[in-house]
Amino acid sequence: MKTQDMLKRNVTLLLLSLFFMMTVSCSNEDKVTCTTCRSDQTPDFELCKESNGNASVNGEDTGVKYDIYLANLQETGVSCGG
């Protein structure tokens, strides 16, 4: 194999590896999970855990970590999920 062919092959493998690593690492970061919450005092609303770890309500980032926000909701009698 010529040196130039080997260089092209190595560059191609490197680019494919980088693409794969970026795809795998970014896919977990972009994950948003949502659930519906209910309360006697409010209409149903959507609570999501955003990719930054914060809770959002009906699409608005609360600026509060999801676990803390959910715990506070549950303390006030709100039920979320199934």
N, CA, C and O of each residue as an XYZ file, in Angstrom:
328
protein
N       0.844     -1.185      0.000
C       0.000      0.000      0.000
C       0.885      1.243      0.000
O       1.914      1.276      0.673
N       0.495      2.231     -0.732
C       1.254      3.466     -0.792
C       1.052      4.257      0.500
O       0.043      4.102      1.188
N       2.003      5.084      0.809
C       1.927      5.925      2.000
C       0.711      6.849      1.933
O       0.046      7.075      2.945
N       0.424      7.374      0.768
C      -0.714      8.282      0.602
C      -2.030      7.538      0.840
O      -2.937      8.086      1.467
N      -2.150      6.314      0.359
C      -3.351      5.516      0.569
C      -3.543      5.191      2.052
O      -4.658      5.231      2.572
N      -2.442      4.870      2.714
C      -2.512      4.572      4.145
C      -2.935      5.807      4.932
O      -3.706      5.699      5.885
N      -2.445      6.964      4.547
C      -2.802      8.211      5.210
C      -4.291      8.494      5.032
O      -4.970      8.862      5.991
N      -4.801      8.325      3.818
C      -6.230      8.531      3.564
C      -7.074      7.569      4.404
O      -8.092      7.960      4.976
N      -6.638      6.309      4.471
C      -7.375      5.310      5.247
C      -7.381      5.680      6.730
O      -8.417      5.585      7.388
N      -6.237      6.099      7.253
C      -6.151      6.466      8.663
C      -6.995      7.698      8.985
O      -7.639      7.758     10.032
N      -6.988      8.665      8.094
C      -7.801      9.866      8.298
C      -9.283      9.496      8.266
O     -10.064      9.994      9.077
N      -9.667      8.639      7.347
C     -11.055      8.197      7.264
C     -11.478      7.473      8.539
O     -12.555      7.734      9.076
N     -10.645      6.578      9.015
C     -10.947      5.860     10.266
C     -11.041      6.814     11.441
O     -11.917      6.663     12.293
N     -10.158      7.785     11.497
C     -10.187      8.773     12.570
C     -11.483      9.571     12.537
O     -12.118      9.764     13.574
N     -11.877     10.032     11.368
C     -13.116     10.809     11.234
C     -14.337      9.977     11.608
O     -15.238     10.471     12.285
N     -14.373      8.730     11.176
C     -15.486      7.859     11.539
C     -15.535      7.624     13.047
O     -16.614      7.613     13.639
N     -14.387      7.440     13.660
C     -14.331      7.241     15.109
C     -14.823      8.475     15.854
O     -15.593      8.365     16.808
N     -14.380      9.644     15.417
C     -14.820     10.887     16.051
C     -16.327     11.087     15.896
O     -17.005     11.484     16.844
N     -16.838     10.816     14.718
C     -18.273     10.940     14.478
C     -19.054     10.011     15.403
O     -20.055     10.417     15.994
N     -18.599      8.773     15.528
C     -19.267      7.803     16.392
C     -19.244      8.263     17.849
O     -20.266      8.210     18.534
N     -18.082      8.714     18.323
C     -17.968      9.155     19.719
C     -18.849     10.362     19.988
O     -19.470     10.440     21.048
N     -18.919     11.297     19.063
C     -19.751     12.481     19.252
C     -21.223     12.109     19.247
O     -22.002     12.656     20.028
N     -21.612     11.198     18.388
C     -23.007     10.776     18.320
C     -23.424     10.090     19.608
O     -24.498     10.378     20.137
N     -22.609      9.201     20.119
C     -22.929      8.473     21.338
C     -22.935      9.403     22.536
O     -23.851      9.328     23.355
N     -21.952     10.273     22.669
C     -21.873     11.145     23.837
C     -22.960     12.204     23.814
O     -23.469     12.566     24.874
N     -23.331     12.708     22.665
C     -24.349     13.748     22.595
C     -25.756     13.188     22.757
O     -26.648     13.895     23.225
N     -25.966     11.952     22.384
C     -27.322     11.412     22.452
C     -27.821     11.347     23.890
O     -29.012     11.554     24.123
N     -26.961     11.070     24.855
C     -27.390     11.040     26.251
C     -27.611     12.437     26.799
O     -28.481     12.632     27.649
N     -26.846     13.410     26.334
C     -26.967     14.769     26.831
C     -28.266     15.421     26.387
O     -28.820     16.250     27.109
N     -28.751     15.064     25.229
C     -29.937     15.699     24.682
C     -31.230     15.051     25.141
O     -32.313     15.476     24.737
N     -31.134     14.051     25.961
C     -32.323     13.313     26.359
C     -33.177     14.133     27.321
O     -32.688     14.627     28.337
N     -34.440     14.269     26.992
C     -35.417     14.954     27.834
C     -36.517     13.950     28.148
O     -37.061     13.321     27.240
N     -36.845     13.795     29.420
C     -37.928     12.894     29.803
C     -39.037     13.700     30.453
O     -38.782     14.619     31.233
N     -40.267     13.345     30.123
C     -41.419     14.104     30.603
C     -42.471     13.188     31.210
O     -42.546     12.000     30.897
N     -43.276     13.768     32.080
C     -44.397     13.070     32.688
C     -45.512     14.076     32.930
O     -45.275     15.283     32.966
N     -46.708     13.578     33.095
C     -47.843     14.442     33.395
C     -48.076     14.452     34.898
O     -48.048     13.413     35.557
N     -48.305     15.647     35.421
C     -48.571     15.804     36.856
C     -49.996     16.300     37.058
O     -50.555     17.011     36.223
N     -50.576     15.896     38.213
C     -51.966     16.236     38.518
C     -52.078     16.745     39.947
O     -51.356     16.327     40.851
N     -53.006     17.654     40.102
C     -53.289     18.192     41.427
C     -54.743     18.628     41.463
O     -55.324     18.973     40.434
N     -55.329     18.612     42.655
C     -56.700     19.097     42.798
C     -56.777     20.608     42.590
O     -57.825     21.130     42.210
N     -55.676     21.307     42.835
C     -55.670     22.770     42.757
C     -55.279     23.325     41.388
O     -55.478     24.514     41.138
N     -54.727     22.498     40.496
C     -54.260     22.999     39.196
C     -54.699     22.072     38.071
O     -54.985     20.897     38.302
N     -54.752     22.606     36.849
C     -54.960     21.711     35.702
C     -53.730     20.815     35.538
O     -52.652     21.139     36.037
N     -53.893     19.686     34.836
C     -52.751     18.813     34.554
C     -51.661     19.620     33.855
O     -51.946     20.540     33.088
N     -50.403     19.259     34.134
C     -49.291     19.939     33.489
C     -48.178     18.942     33.213
O     -48.114     17.866     33.809
N     -47.298     19.331     32.288
C     -46.190     18.470     31.895
C     -44.925     18.892     32.639
O     -44.528     20.057     32.597
N     -44.297     17.930     33.321
C     -43.039     18.144     34.018
C     -41.966     17.361     33.280
O     -42.117     16.163     33.043
N     -40.884     18.035     32.918
C     -39.808     17.385     32.176
C     -38.475     17.564     32.892
O     -38.239     18.564     33.570
N     -37.610     16.565     32.722
C     -36.224     16.684     33.154
C     -35.430     17.035     31.913
O     -35.290     16.221     31.000
N     -34.910     18.252     31.886
C     -34.182     18.747     30.728
C     -32.773     18.178     30.689
O     -32.297     17.604     31.668
N     -32.114     18.340     29.553
C     -30.764     17.807     29.383
C     -29.763     18.440     30.350
O     -28.713     17.857     30.619
N     -30.079     19.631     30.876
C     -29.187     20.279     31.845
C     -29.481     19.841     33.286
O     -28.833     20.310     34.221
N     -30.466     18.935     33.465
C     -30.802     18.429     34.796
C     -31.892     19.216     35.487
O     -32.365     18.810     36.549
N     -32.303     20.330     34.911
C     -33.352     21.149     35.519
C     -34.736     20.616     35.172
O     -34.918     19.876     34.206
N     -35.696     21.012     35.983
C     -37.095     20.714     35.701
C     -37.651     21.818     34.815
O     -37.293     22.987     34.952
N     -38.525     21.428     33.913
C     -39.286     22.423     33.158
C     -40.762     22.073     33.292
O     -41.136     20.902     33.344
N     -41.583     23.100     33.346
C     -43.027     22.918     33.444
C     -43.651     23.531     32.199
O     -43.496     24.718     31.915
N     -44.363     22.678     31.466
C     -44.992     23.108     30.212
C     -44.000     23.835     29.303
O     -44.349     24.828     28.665
N     -42.756     23.335     29.248
C     -41.751     23.879     28.345
C     -40.920     25.017     28.909
O     -39.987     25.470     28.245
N     -41.222     25.496     30.104
C     -40.471     26.602     30.705
C     -39.494     26.069     31.748
O     -39.908     25.424     32.712
N     -38.202     26.333     31.564
C     -37.172     25.903     32.511
C     -37.391     26.613     33.838
O     -37.503     27.838     33.886
N     -37.452     25.839     34.915
C     -37.694     26.413     36.244
C     -36.421     26.935     36.900
O     -36.488     27.729     37.839
N     -35.258     26.494     36.409
C     -34.003     26.876     37.042
C     -33.694     26.054     38.278
O     -32.727     26.335     38.986
N     -34.519     25.022     38.549
C     -34.365     24.162     39.730
C     -34.083     22.746     39.245
O     -34.684     22.287     38.274
N     -33.179     22.059     39.915
C     -32.887     20.669     39.566
C     -34.165     19.837     39.645
O     -34.998     20.032     40.530
N     -34.302     18.910     38.703
C     -35.520     18.106     38.557
C     -35.892     17.363     39.839
O     -37.044     17.416     40.270
N     -34.935     16.675     40.450
C     -35.244     15.874     41.644
C     -35.767     16.732     42.781
O     -36.683     16.328     43.496
N     -35.194     17.907     42.952
C     -35.645     18.823     44.009
C     -37.048     19.334     43.693
O     -37.914     19.373     44.567
N     -37.264     19.723     42.440
C     -38.564     20.259     42.032
C     -39.658     19.204     42.208
O     -40.737     19.496     42.724
N     -39.370     17.978     41.774
C     -40.345     16.894     41.894
C     -40.658     16.605     43.359
O     -41.825     16.434     43.715
N     -39.648     16.548     44.207
C     -39.864     16.295     45.630
C     -40.735     17.380     46.251
O     -41.615     17.079     47.057
N     -40.504     18.631     45.887
C     -41.317     19.720     46.411
C     -42.764     19.615     45.942
O     -43.687     19.875     46.713
N     -42.963     19.238     44.690
C     -44.322     19.045     44.187
C     -45.038     17.949     44.965
O     -46.188     18.112     45.372
N     -44.352     16.842     45.164
C     -44.958     15.712     45.850
C     -45.294     16.059     47.315
O     -46.292     15.576     47.850
N     -44.478     16.877     47.947
C     -44.766     17.315     49.319
C     -46.052     18.115     49.418
O     -46.711     18.127     50.457
N     -46.407     18.791     48.316
C     -47.625     19.597     48.314
C     -48.842     18.815     47.819
O     -49.924     19.384     47.671
N     -48.673     17.517     47.561
C     -49.800     16.686     47.158
C     -49.962     16.476     45.670
O     -50.939     15.864     45.241
N     -49.033     16.964     44.876
C     -49.094     16.758     43.429
C     -48.618     15.347     43.118
O     -47.629     14.879     43.682
N     -49.328     14.670     42.215
C     -48.880     13.336     41.792
C     -48.441     13.418     40.327
O     -49.088     14.048     39.490
N     -47.312     12.752     40.054
C     -46.740     12.782     38.705
C     -46.508     11.352     38.236
O     -46.150     10.471     39.018
N     -46.719     11.149     36.952
C     -46.472      9.831     36.358
C     -47.658      8.914     36.504
O     -48.768      9.324     36.845
N     -47.374      7.627     36.225
C     -48.393      6.580     36.209
C     -49.066      6.398     37.485
O     -49.945      5.545     37.603
